[in-house]
Amino acid sequence: MSTSHSLQPCAWPCPWKGTKMCAQCLLNSQSLADRRVSLGVLYGLKSLYHAHDLPPCIVGNKIDWSGPREAVNLTAVMA
């Protein structure tokens, strides 16, 4: 568990938020600073969360704390 960083505010609804299984607690400071994970770390995370999806803050190999974005209705914008 990584303890050498402060937790970032996270806007995602997530069952792991506030627990030891939060991605921010499992990732090292360098991954958090780069906001990406290596392929090896990604596979390790998948094995930790096996039987569950990855936390929503991990999209591909990127880390995003900003939360869900509202879908833009393009037909309304084009009208």
PyMOL Python script that loads the backbone (N, CA, C, O; Angstrom):
from pymol import cmd

cmd.read_pdbstr("""\
ATOM      1  N   MET A   1       0.844  -1.176   0.000  1.00  0.00           N
ATOM      2  CA  MET A   1       0.000   0.000   0.000  1.00  0.00           C
ATOM      3  C   MET A   1       0.889   1.239   0.000  1.00  0.00           C
ATOM      4  O   MET A   1       1.895   1.300   0.706  1.00  0.00           O
ATOM      5  N   SER A   2       0.504   2.207  -0.792  1.00  0.00           N
ATOM      6  CA  SER A   2       1.274   3.437  -0.892  1.00  0.00           C
ATOM      7  C   SER A   2       0.807   4.429   0.164  1.00  0.00           C
ATOM      8  O   SER A   2      -0.388   4.707   0.269  1.00  0.00           O
ATOM      9  N   THR A   3       1.724   4.956   0.935  1.00  0.00           N
ATOM     10  CA  THR A   3       1.352   5.934   1.962  1.00  0.00           C
ATOM     11  C   THR A   3       2.177   7.208   1.852  1.00  0.00           C
ATOM     12  O   THR A   3       2.083   8.076   2.720  1.00  0.00           O
ATOM     13  N   SER A   4       2.988   7.338   0.797  1.00  0.00           N
ATOM     14  CA  SER A   4       3.871   8.497   0.688  1.00  0.00           C
ATOM     15  C   SER A   4       3.251   9.643  -0.100  1.00  0.00           C
ATOM     16  O   SER A   4       3.968  10.534  -0.555  1.00  0.00           O
ATOM     17  N   HIS A   5       1.956   9.637  -0.266  1.00  0.00           N
ATOM     18  CA  HIS A   5       1.288  10.711  -1.001  1.00  0.00           C
ATOM     19  C   HIS A   5      -0.018  11.050  -0.296  1.00  0.00           C
ATOM     20  O   HIS A   5      -0.524  10.280   0.521  1.00  0.00           O
ATOM     21  N   SER A   6      -0.542  12.206  -0.627  1.00  0.00           N
ATOM     22  CA  SER A   6      -1.847  12.565  -0.078  1.00  0.00           C
ATOM     23  C   SER A   6      -2.912  12.177  -1.095  1.00  0.00           C
ATOM     24  O   SER A   6      -2.670  12.231  -2.300  1.00  0.00           O
ATOM     25  N   LEU A   7      -4.063  11.796  -0.626  1.00  0.00           N
ATOM     26  CA  LEU A   7      -5.128  11.375  -1.516  1.00  0.00           C
ATOM     27  C   LEU A   7      -5.683  12.561  -2.284  1.00  0.00           C
ATOM     28  O   LEU A   7      -5.847  13.654  -1.741  1.00  0.00           O
ATOM     29  N   GLN A   8      -5.969  12.324  -3.552  1.00  0.00           N
ATOM     30  CA  GLN A   8      -6.575  13.332  -4.412  1.00  0.00           C
ATOM     31  C   GLN A   8      -8.090  13.290  -4.220  1.00  0.00           C
ATOM     32  O   GLN A   8      -8.648  12.223  -3.964  1.00  0.00           O
ATOM     33  N   PRO A   9      -8.755  14.425  -4.339  1.00  0.00           N
ATOM     34  CA  PRO A   9     -10.221  14.358  -4.303  1.00  0.00           C
ATOM     35  C   PRO A   9     -10.711  13.575  -5.521  1.00  0.00           C
ATOM     36  O   PRO A   9     -10.274  13.830  -6.643  1.00  0.00           O
ATOM     37  N   CYS A  10     -11.588  12.655  -5.306  1.00  0.00           N
ATOM     38  CA  CYS A  10     -12.073  11.798  -6.386  1.00  0.00           C
ATOM     39  C   CYS A  10     -13.584  11.967  -6.507  1.00  0.00           C
ATOM     40  O   CYS A  10     -14.310  11.835  -5.522  1.00  0.00           O
ATOM     41  N   ALA A  11     -14.055  12.259  -7.718  1.00  0.00           N
ATOM     42  CA  ALA A  11     -15.476  12.522  -7.940  1.00  0.00           C
ATOM     43  C   ALA A  11     -16.248  11.302  -8.448  1.00  0.00           C
ATOM     44  O   ALA A  11     -17.432  11.408  -8.766  1.00  0.00           O
ATOM     45  N   TRP A  12     -15.586  10.149  -8.524  1.00  0.00           N
ATOM     46  CA  TRP A  12     -16.258   8.949  -9.024  1.00  0.00           C
ATOM     47  C   TRP A  12     -17.070   8.278  -7.927  1.00  0.00           C
ATOM     48  O   TRP A  12     -16.601   8.175  -6.794  1.00  0.00           O
ATOM     49  N   PRO A  13     -18.285   7.818  -8.241  1.00  0.00           N
ATOM     50  CA  PRO A  13     -18.983   6.951  -7.294  1.00  0.00           C
ATOM     51  C   PRO A  13     -18.321   5.578  -7.384  1.00  0.00           C
ATOM     52  O   PRO A  13     -18.263   4.989  -8.463  1.00  0.00           O
ATOM     53  N   CYS A  14     -17.831   5.072  -6.282  1.00  0.00           N
ATOM     54  CA  CYS A  14     -17.039   3.846  -6.325  1.00  0.00           C
ATOM     55  C   CYS A  14     -17.184   3.094  -5.000  1.00  0.00           C
ATOM     56  O   CYS A  14     -17.115   3.704  -3.934  1.00  0.00           O
ATOM     57  N   PRO A  15     -17.383   1.784  -5.059  1.00  0.00           N
ATOM     58  CA  PRO A  15     -17.513   1.023  -3.810  1.00  0.00           C
ATOM     59  C   PRO A  15     -16.208   0.943  -3.028  1.00  0.00           C
ATOM     60  O   PRO A  15     -16.223   0.588  -1.850  1.00  0.00           O
ATOM     61  N   TRP A  16     -15.083   1.264  -3.656  1.00  0.00           N
ATOM     62  CA  TRP A  16     -13.782   1.157  -2.994  1.00  0.00           C
ATOM     63  C   TRP A  16     -13.350   2.460  -2.334  1.00  0.00           C
ATOM     64  O   TRP A  16     -12.385   2.475  -1.569  1.00  0.00           O
ATOM     65  N   LYS A  17     -14.055   3.559  -2.620  1.00  0.00           N
ATOM     66  CA  LYS A  17     -13.654   4.866  -2.073  1.00  0.00           C
ATOM     67  C   LYS A  17     -13.647   4.821  -0.540  1.00  0.00           C
ATOM     68  O   LYS A  17     -14.600   4.357   0.086  1.00  0.00           O
ATOM     69  N   GLY A  18     -12.569   5.305   0.038  1.00  0.00           N
ATOM     70  CA  GLY A  18     -12.464   5.350   1.487  1.00  0.00           C
ATOM     71  C   GLY A  18     -12.056   4.030   2.129  1.00  0.00           C
ATOM     72  O   GLY A  18     -12.081   3.903   3.353  1.00  0.00           O
ATOM     73  N   THR A  19     -11.679   3.046   1.312  1.00  0.00           N
ATOM     74  CA  THR A  19     -11.243   1.760   1.847  1.00  0.00           C
ATOM     75  C   THR A  19      -9.789   1.505   1.459  1.00  0.00           C
ATOM     76  O   THR A  19      -9.199   2.265   0.691  1.00  0.00           O
ATOM     77  N   LYS A  20      -9.222   0.435   1.994  1.00  0.00           N
ATOM     78  CA  LYS A  20      -7.848   0.064   1.639  1.00  0.00           C
ATOM     79  C   LYS A  20      -7.756  -0.425   0.202  1.00  0.00           C
ATOM     80  O   LYS A  20      -6.653  -0.548  -0.331  1.00  0.00           O
ATOM     81  N   MET A  21      -8.865  -0.703  -0.428  1.00  0.00           N
ATOM     82  CA  MET A  21      -8.876  -1.173  -1.818  1.00  0.00           C
ATOM     83  C   MET A  21      -9.031  -0.026  -2.819  1.00  0.00           C
ATOM     84  O   MET A  21      -9.123  -0.271  -4.022  1.00  0.00           O
ATOM     85  N   CYS A  22      -9.062   1.205  -2.347  1.00  0.00           N
ATOM     86  CA  CYS A  22      -9.110   2.366  -3.244  1.00  0.00           C
ATOM     87  C   CYS A  22      -7.833   2.376  -4.082  1.00  0.00           C
ATOM     88  O   CYS A  22      -6.745   2.129  -3.561  1.00  0.00           O
ATOM     89  N   ALA A  23      -7.963   2.661  -5.377  1.00  0.00           N
ATOM     90  CA  ALA A  23      -6.804   2.662  -6.271  1.00  0.00           C
ATOM     91  C   ALA A  23      -5.722   3.623  -5.786  1.00  0.00           C
ATOM     92  O   ALA A  23      -4.535   3.359  -5.977  1.00  0.00           O
ATOM     93  N   GLN A  24      -6.112   4.729  -5.165  1.00  0.00           N
ATOM     94  CA  GLN A  24      -5.118   5.682  -4.677  1.00  0.00           C
ATOM     95  C   GLN A  24      -4.252   5.076  -3.579  1.00  0.00           C
ATOM     96  O   GLN A  24      -3.093   5.459  -3.418  1.00  0.00           O
ATOM     97  N   CYS A  25      -4.802   4.145  -2.833  1.00  0.00           N
ATOM     98  CA  CYS A  25      -4.038   3.489  -1.774  1.00  0.00           C
ATOM     99  C   CYS A  25      -3.152   2.374  -2.324  1.00  0.00           C
ATOM    100  O   CYS A  25      -2.122   2.050  -1.735  1.00  0.00           O
ATOM    101  N   LEU A  26      -3.549   1.792  -3.443  1.00  0.00           N
ATOM    102  CA  LEU A  26      -2.808   0.659  -3.991  1.00  0.00           C
ATOM    103  C   LEU A  26      -1.681   1.066  -4.926  1.00  0.00           C
ATOM    104  O   LEU A  26      -0.716   0.319  -5.088  1.00  0.00           O
ATOM    105  N   LEU A  27      -1.784   2.231  -5.542  1.00  0.00           N
ATOM    106  CA  LEU A  27      -0.784   2.664  -6.523  1.00  0.00           C
ATOM    107  C   LEU A  27       0.339   3.439  -5.859  1.00  0.00           C
ATOM    108  O   LEU A  27       0.139   4.081  -4.828  1.00  0.00           O
ATOM    109  N   ASN A  28       1.523   3.375  -6.455  1.00  0.00           N
ATOM    110  CA  ASN A  28       2.652   4.118  -5.891  1.00  0.00           C
ATOM    111  C   ASN A  28       2.590   5.592  -6.303  1.00  0.00           C
ATOM    112  O   ASN A  28       1.820   5.963  -7.188  1.00  0.00           O
ATOM    113  N   SER A  29       3.380   6.400  -5.674  1.00  0.00           N
ATOM    114  CA  SER A  29       3.360   7.844  -5.898  1.00  0.00           C
ATOM    115  C   SER A  29       3.689   8.217  -7.337  1.00  0.00           C
ATOM    116  O   SER A  29       3.122   9.167  -7.877  1.00  0.00           O
ATOM    117  N   GLN A  30       4.602   7.478  -7.962  1.00  0.00           N
ATOM    118  CA  GLN A  30       4.977   7.799  -9.343  1.00  0.00           C
ATOM    119  C   GLN A  30       3.808   7.572 -10.295  1.00  0.00           C
ATOM    120  O   GLN A  30       3.561   8.390 -11.181  1.00  0.00           O
ATOM    121  N   SER A  31       3.095   6.475 -10.118  1.00  0.00           N
ATOM    122  CA  SER A  31       1.915   6.216 -10.958  1.00  0.00           C
ATOM    123  C   SER A  31       0.876   7.309 -10.764  1.00  0.00           C
ATOM    124  O   SER A  31       0.270   7.777 -11.727  1.00  0.00           O
ATOM    125  N   LEU A  32       0.675   7.710  -9.525  1.00  0.00           N
ATOM    126  CA  LEU A  32      -0.308   8.751  -9.247  1.00  0.00           C
ATOM    127  C   LEU A  32       0.123  10.092  -9.835  1.00  0.00           C
ATOM    128  O   LEU A  32      -0.712  10.833 -10.354  1.00  0.00           O
ATOM    129  N   ALA A  33       1.404  10.410  -9.762  1.00  0.00           N
ATOM    130  CA  ALA A  33       1.898  11.671 -10.319  1.00  0.00           C
ATOM    131  C   ALA A  33       1.802  11.677 -11.847  1.00  0.00           C
ATOM    132  O   ALA A  33       1.451  12.692 -12.449  1.00  0.00           O
ATOM    133  N   ASP A  34       2.116  10.536 -12.468  1.00  0.00           N
ATOM    134  CA  ASP A  34       2.050  10.426 -13.931  1.00  0.00           C
ATOM    135  C   ASP A  34       0.622  10.262 -14.437  1.00  0.00           C
ATOM    136  O   ASP A  34       0.348  10.471 -15.619  1.00  0.00           O
ATOM    137  N   ARG A  35      -0.282   9.890 -13.543  1.00  0.00           N
ATOM    138  CA  ARG A  35      -1.676   9.607 -13.872  1.00  0.00           C
ATOM    139  C   ARG A  35      -1.806   8.510 -14.925  1.00  0.00           C
ATOM    140  O   ARG A  35      -2.668   8.561 -15.803  1.00  0.00           O
ATOM    141  N   ARG A  36      -0.931   7.526 -14.811  1.00  0.00           N
ATOM    142  CA  ARG A  36      -1.008   6.359 -15.686  1.00  0.00           C
ATOM    143  C   ARG A  36      -0.371   5.180 -14.974  1.00  0.00           C
ATOM    144  O   ARG A  36       0.416   5.345 -14.042  1.00  0.00           O
ATOM    145  N   VAL A  37      -0.724   3.997 -15.429  1.00  0.00           N
ATOM    146  CA  VAL A  37      -0.140   2.781 -14.873  1.00  0.00           C
ATOM    147  C   VAL A  37       0.478   1.978 -16.005  1.00  0.00           C
ATOM    148  O   VAL A  37       0.013   2.021 -17.143  1.00  0.00           O
ATOM    149  N   SER A  38       1.522   1.253 -15.677  1.00  0.00           N
ATOM    150  CA  SER A  38       2.171   0.396 -16.670  1.00  0.00           C
ATOM    151  C   SER A  38       1.294  -0.823 -16.920  1.00  0.00           C
ATOM    152  O   SER A  38       0.359  -1.095 -16.166  1.00  0.00           O
ATOM    153  N   LEU A  39       1.601  -1.540 -17.966  1.00  0.00           N
ATOM    154  CA  LEU A  39       0.838  -2.732 -18.308  1.00  0.00           C
ATOM    155  C   LEU A  39       0.917  -3.768 -17.187  1.00  0.00           C
ATOM    156  O   LEU A  39      -0.086  -4.403 -16.860  1.00  0.00           O
ATOM    157  N   GLY A  40       2.094  -3.943 -16.601  1.00  0.00           N
ATOM    158  CA  GLY A  40       2.251  -4.896 -15.504  1.00  0.00           C
ATOM    159  C   GLY A  40       1.417  -4.525 -14.296  1.00  0.00           C
ATOM    160  O   GLY A  40       0.789  -5.387 -13.681  1.00  0.00           O
ATOM    161  N   VAL A  41       1.406  -3.252 -13.954  1.00  0.00           N
ATOM    162  CA  VAL A  41       0.605  -2.779 -12.813  1.00  0.00           C
ATOM    163  C   VAL A  41      -0.882  -2.947 -13.120  1.00  0.00           C
ATOM    164  O   VAL A  41      -1.665  -3.312 -12.244  1.00  0.00           O
ATOM    165  N   LEU A  42      -1.263  -2.679 -14.366  1.00  0.00           N
ATOM    166  CA  LEU A  42      -2.660  -2.825 -14.751  1.00  0.00           C
ATOM    167  C   LEU A  42      -3.117  -4.276 -14.586  1.00  0.00           C
ATOM    168  O   LEU A  42      -4.212  -4.528 -14.083  1.00  0.00           O
ATOM    169  N   TYR A  43      -2.285  -5.227 -15.007  1.00  0.00           N
ATOM    170  CA  TYR A  43      -2.641  -6.638 -14.821  1.00  0.00           C
ATOM    171  C   TYR A  43      -2.676  -7.011 -13.344  1.00  0.00           C
ATOM    172  O   TYR A  43      -3.512  -7.813 -12.928  1.00  0.00           O
ATOM    173  N   GLY A  44      -1.782  -6.439 -12.554  1.00  0.00           N
ATOM    174  CA  GLY A  44      -1.821  -6.680 -11.110  1.00  0.00           C
ATOM    175  C   GLY A  44      -3.099  -6.163 -10.482  1.00  0.00           C
ATOM    176  O   GLY A  44      -3.694  -6.824  -9.631  1.00  0.00           O
ATOM    177  N   LEU A  45      -3.526  -4.968 -10.906  1.00  0.00           N
ATOM    178  CA  LEU A  45      -4.779  -4.412 -10.395  1.00  0.00           C
ATOM    179  C   LEU A  45      -5.967  -5.273 -10.795  1.00  0.00           C
ATOM    180  O   LEU A  45      -6.880  -5.501 -10.001  1.00  0.00           O
ATOM    181  N   LYS A  46      -5.946  -5.751 -12.041  1.00  0.00           N
ATOM    182  CA  LYS A  46      -7.045  -6.616 -12.482  1.00  0.00           C
ATOM    183  C   LYS A  46      -7.133  -7.872 -11.631  1.00  0.00           C
ATOM    184  O   LYS A  46      -8.230  -8.353 -11.346  1.00  0.00           O
ATOM    185  N   SER A  47      -5.984  -8.410 -11.220  1.00  0.00           N
ATOM    186  CA  SER A  47      -6.021  -9.604 -10.382  1.00  0.00           C
ATOM    187  C   SER A  47      -6.504  -9.279  -8.967  1.00  0.00           C
ATOM    188  O   SER A  47      -7.163 -10.106  -8.336  1.00  0.00           O
ATOM    189  N   LEU A  48      -6.181  -8.081  -8.462  1.00  0.00           N
ATOM    190  CA  LEU A  48      -6.659  -7.686  -7.131  1.00  0.00           C
ATOM    191  C   LEU A  48      -8.175  -7.502  -7.110  1.00  0.00           C
ATOM    192  O   LEU A  48      -8.841  -7.878  -6.146  1.00  0.00           O
ATOM    193  N   TYR A  49      -8.704  -6.929  -8.169  1.00  0.00           N
ATOM    194  CA  TYR A  49     -10.140  -6.664  -8.237  1.00  0.00           C
ATOM    195  C   TYR A  49     -10.900  -7.791  -8.934  1.00  0.00           C
ATOM    196  O   TYR A  49     -12.073  -7.625  -9.269  1.00  0.00           O
ATOM    197  N   HIS A  50     -10.248  -8.938  -9.157  1.00  0.00           N
ATOM    198  CA  HIS A  50     -10.862 -10.058  -9.870  1.00  0.00           C
ATOM    199  C   HIS A  50     -12.275 -10.314  -9.359  1.00  0.00           C
ATOM    200  O   HIS A  50     -12.547 -10.250  -8.160  1.00  0.00           O
ATOM    201  N   ALA A  51     -13.138 -10.595 -10.275  1.00  0.00           N
ATOM    202  CA  ALA A  51     -14.576 -10.788 -10.043  1.00  0.00           C
ATOM    203  C   ALA A  51     -15.314  -9.460  -9.935  1.00  0.00           C
ATOM    204  O   ALA A  51     -16.541  -9.446  -9.839  1.00  0.00           O
ATOM    205  N   HIS A  52     -14.602  -8.365  -9.949  1.00  0.00           N
ATOM    206  CA  HIS A  52     -15.184  -7.022  -9.957  1.00  0.00           C
ATOM    207  C   HIS A  52     -14.517  -6.235 -11.076  1.00  0.00           C
ATOM    208  O   HIS A  52     -13.419  -6.573 -11.519  1.00  0.00           O
ATOM    209  N   ASP A  53     -15.181  -5.195 -11.521  1.00  0.00           N
ATOM    210  CA  ASP A  53     -14.557  -4.299 -12.481  1.00  0.00           C
ATOM    211  C   ASP A  53     -13.480  -3.480 -11.790  1.00  0.00           C
ATOM    212  O   ASP A  53     -13.478  -3.337 -10.567  1.00  0.00           O
ATOM    213  N   LEU A  54     -12.562  -2.942 -12.590  1.00  0.00           N
ATOM    214  CA  LEU A  54     -11.587  -2.000 -12.040  1.00  0.00           C
ATOM    215  C   LEU A  54     -12.324  -0.772 -11.539  1.00  0.00           C
ATOM    216  O   LEU A  54     -13.427  -0.490 -12.007  1.00  0.00           O
ATOM    217  N   PRO A  55     -11.746  -0.033 -10.601  1.00  0.00           N
ATOM    218  CA  PRO A  55     -12.380   1.203 -10.169  1.00  0.00           C
ATOM    219  C   PRO A  55     -12.576   2.136 -11.368  1.00  0.00           C
ATOM    220  O   PRO A  55     -11.778   2.104 -12.305  1.00  0.00           O
ATOM    221  N   PRO A  56     -13.611   2.955 -11.354  1.00  0.00           N
ATOM    222  CA  PRO A  56     -13.894   3.812 -12.501  1.00  0.00           C
ATOM    223  C   PRO A  56     -12.824   4.867 -12.763  1.00  0.00           C
ATOM    224  O   PRO A  56     -12.806   5.459 -13.842  1.00  0.00           O
ATOM    225  N   CYS A  57     -11.939   5.115 -11.811  1.00  0.00           N
ATOM    226  CA  CYS A  57     -10.878   6.107 -12.008  1.00  0.00           C
ATOM    227  C   CYS A  57      -9.765   5.579 -12.910  1.00  0.00           C
ATOM    228  O   CYS A  57      -8.907   6.345 -13.348  1.00  0.00           O
ATOM    229  N   ILE A  58      -9.775   4.266 -13.191  1.00  0.00           N
ATOM    230  CA  ILE A  58      -8.768   3.681 -14.072  1.00  0.00           C
ATOM    231  C   ILE A  58      -9.440   3.359 -15.401  1.00  0.00           C
ATOM    232  O   ILE A  58     -10.269   2.455 -15.505  1.00  0.00           O
ATOM    233  N   VAL A  59      -9.053   4.135 -16.414  1.00  0.00           N
ATOM    234  CA  VAL A  59      -9.624   3.987 -17.751  1.00  0.00           C
ATOM    235  C   VAL A  59      -8.475   3.628 -18.687  1.00  0.00           C
ATOM    236  O   VAL A  59      -7.622   4.465 -18.983  1.00  0.00           O
ATOM    237  N   GLY A  60      -8.459   2.389 -19.149  1.00  0.00           N
ATOM    238  CA  GLY A  60      -7.317   1.917 -19.927  1.00  0.00           C
ATOM    239  C   GLY A  60      -6.110   1.894 -19.009  1.00  0.00           C
ATOM    240  O   GLY A  60      -6.128   1.223 -17.977  1.00  0.00           O
ATOM    241  N   ASN A  61      -5.059   2.622 -19.374  1.00  0.00           N
ATOM    242  CA  ASN A  61      -3.904   2.726 -18.473  1.00  0.00           C
ATOM    243  C   ASN A  61      -3.802   4.126 -17.866  1.00  0.00           C
ATOM    244  O   ASN A  61      -2.771   4.480 -17.295  1.00  0.00           O
ATOM    245  N   LYS A  62      -4.857   4.915 -17.985  1.00  0.00           N
ATOM    246  CA  LYS A  62      -4.887   6.280 -17.439  1.00  0.00           C
ATOM    247  C   LYS A  62      -5.631   6.311 -16.106  1.00  0.00           C
ATOM    248  O   LYS A  62      -6.499   5.480 -15.838  1.00  0.00           O
ATOM    249  N   ILE A  63      -5.270   7.283 -15.287  1.00  0.00           N
ATOM    250  CA  ILE A  63      -5.936   7.504 -14.009  1.00  0.00           C
ATOM    251  C   ILE A  63      -6.630   8.858 -14.091  1.00  0.00           C
ATOM    252  O   ILE A  63      -6.008   9.857 -14.451  1.00  0.00           O
ATOM    253  N   ASP A  64      -7.905   8.890 -13.760  1.00  0.00           N
ATOM    254  CA  ASP A  64      -8.702  10.111 -13.867  1.00  0.00           C
ATOM    255  C   ASP A  64      -9.554  10.268 -12.609  1.00  0.00           C
ATOM    256  O   ASP A  64     -10.419   9.436 -12.336  1.00  0.00           O
ATOM    257  N   TRP A  65      -9.314  11.322 -11.852  1.00  0.00           N
ATOM    258  CA  TRP A  65     -10.063  11.544 -10.610  1.00  0.00           C
ATOM    259  C   TRP A  65     -11.271  12.458 -10.823  1.00  0.00           C
ATOM    260  O   TRP A  65     -12.025  12.699  -9.880  1.00  0.00           O
ATOM    261  N   SER A  66     -11.471  12.972 -12.041  1.00  0.00           N
ATOM    262  CA  SER A  66     -12.469  14.028 -12.257  1.00  0.00           C
ATOM    263  C   SER A  66     -13.911  13.545 -12.224  1.00  0.00           C
ATOM    264  O   SER A  66     -14.823  14.361 -12.091  1.00  0.00           O
ATOM    265  N   GLY A  67     -14.138  12.264 -12.339  1.00  0.00           N
ATOM    266  CA  GLY A  67     -15.501  11.756 -12.266  1.00  0.00           C
ATOM    267  C   GLY A  67     -16.168  11.703 -13.618  1.00  0.00           C
ATOM    268  O   GLY A  67     -15.584  12.088 -14.631  1.00  0.00           O
ATOM    269  N   PRO A  68     -17.410  11.217 -13.624  1.00  0.00           N
ATOM    270  CA  PRO A  68     -18.119  11.061 -14.897  1.00  0.00           C
ATOM    271  C   PRO A  68     -18.429  12.412 -15.523  1.00  0.00           C
ATOM    272  O   PRO A  68     -18.697  13.400 -14.838  1.00  0.00           O
ATOM    273  N   ARG A  69     -18.385  12.417 -16.832  1.00  0.00           N
ATOM    274  CA  ARG A  69     -18.720  13.630 -17.568  1.00  0.00           C
ATOM    275  C   ARG A  69     -20.125  13.478 -18.133  1.00  0.00           C
ATOM    276  O   ARG A  69     -20.544  12.386 -18.517  1.00  0.00           O
ATOM    277  N   GLU A  70     -20.831  14.582 -18.174  1.00  0.00           N
ATOM    278  CA  GLU A  70     -22.174  14.541 -18.736  1.00  0.00           C
ATOM    279  C   GLU A  70     -22.082  14.362 -20.240  1.00  0.00           C
ATOM    280  O   GLU A  70     -21.238  14.972 -20.897  1.00  0.00           O
ATOM    281  N   ALA A  71     -22.938  13.536 -20.772  1.00  0.00           N
ATOM    282  CA  ALA A  71     -22.973  13.328 -22.215  1.00  0.00           C
ATOM    283  C   ALA A  71     -23.563  14.574 -22.877  1.00  0.00           C
ATOM    284  O   ALA A  71     -24.566  15.121 -22.419  1.00  0.00           O
ATOM    285  N   VAL A  72     -22.935  15.000 -23.935  1.00  0.00           N
ATOM    286  CA  VAL A  72     -23.429  16.166 -24.661  1.00  0.00           C
ATOM    287  C   VAL A  72     -24.405  15.686 -25.725  1.00  0.00           C
ATOM    288  O   VAL A  72     -24.102  14.779 -26.500  1.00  0.00           O
ATOM    289  N   ASN A  73     -25.554  16.292 -25.750  1.00  0.00           N
ATOM    290  CA  ASN A  73     -26.556  15.958 -26.745  1.00  0.00           C
ATOM    291  C   ASN A  73     -26.233  16.734 -28.008  1.00  0.00           C
ATOM    292  O   ASN A  73     -26.551  17.919 -28.107  1.00  0.00           O
ATOM    293  N   LEU A  74     -25.593  16.066 -28.990  1.00  0.00           N
ATOM    294  CA  LEU A  74     -25.152  16.737 -30.199  1.00  0.00           C
ATOM    295  C   LEU A  74     -26.300  17.224 -31.059  1.00  0.00           C
ATOM    296  O   LEU A  74     -26.154  18.226 -31.759  1.00  0.00           O
ATOM    297  N   THR A  75     -27.431  16.551 -31.030  1.00  0.00           N
ATOM    298  CA  THR A  75     -28.558  17.012 -31.834  1.00  0.00           C
ATOM    299  C   THR A  75     -29.083  18.340 -31.311  1.00  0.00           C
ATOM    300  O   THR A  75     -29.510  19.182 -32.102  1.00  0.00           O
ATOM    301  N   ALA A  76     -29.063  18.548 -30.011  1.00  0.00           N
ATOM    302  CA  ALA A  76     -29.505  19.811 -29.437  1.00  0.00           C
ATOM    303  C   ALA A  76     -28.494  20.914 -29.740  1.00  0.00           C
ATOM    304  O   ALA A  76     -28.879  22.064 -29.946  1.00  0.00           O
ATOM    305  N   VAL A  77     -27.210  20.575 -29.770  1.00  0.00           N
ATOM    306  CA  VAL A  77     -26.176  21.565 -30.045  1.00  0.00           C
ATOM    307  C   VAL A  77     -26.229  21.986 -31.503  1.00  0.00           C
ATOM    308  O   VAL A  77     -26.010  23.157 -31.816  1.00  0.00           O
ATOM    309  N   MET A  78     -26.516  21.048 -32.404  1.00  0.00           N
ATOM    310  CA  MET A  78     -26.542  21.333 -33.833  1.00  0.00           C
ATOM    311  C   MET A  78     -27.799  22.112 -34.243  1.00  0.00           C
ATOM    312  O   MET A  78     -27.791  22.768 -35.284  1.00  0.00           O
ATOM    313  N   ALA A  79     -28.859  22.057 -33.465  1.00  0.00           N
ATOM    314  CA  ALA A  79     -30.129  22.723 -33.831  1.00  0.00           C
ATOM    315  C   ALA A  79     -30.066  24.219 -33.639  1.00  0.00           C
ATOM    316  O   ALA A  79     -31.046  24.917 -33.900  1.00  0.00           O
TER     317      ALA A  79
END
""", "prot")
cmd.dss("prot")
cmd.show_as("cartoon", "prot")
cmd.util.cbc("prot")
cmd.orient("prot")
